[in-house]
Amino acid sequence: MHQLSNMGLVRLRIRELAQEKGWTLKEVSERSGVIYSTVRSYARRRAMTTVDFTAIHKLARTFEVTIEDLVEILEE
């Protein structure tokens, strides 16, 4: 089990970043090594209270952005 990080209310900018690269969510999953169901869930949810930090790190690295650019903080 990866450590989960509680960051208040957050949204991950997966959909926008994937569109910029011209990638499908499936491609994001393949490139990042984060399982597709997780990528899809994170992309669909408008707000989350708990996220998998390992997944966020892999996704940020895949998109070549900082974690701050990937995570939109809605409410702390």
ZIZI-V113182 format. One line per field, one symbol per residue. psi: psi as a letter, one per 30 degrees, with the letter a starting at -180 (. if undefined). A space follows every 50 residues. Layout:
psi->???
//
This chain:
psi->klkkkjgbklkkheeeeeeefgkleeeeeeefgkkeeeeeeeeekfklfk ljeeeeeeeeeefhlleefekjjek.
//
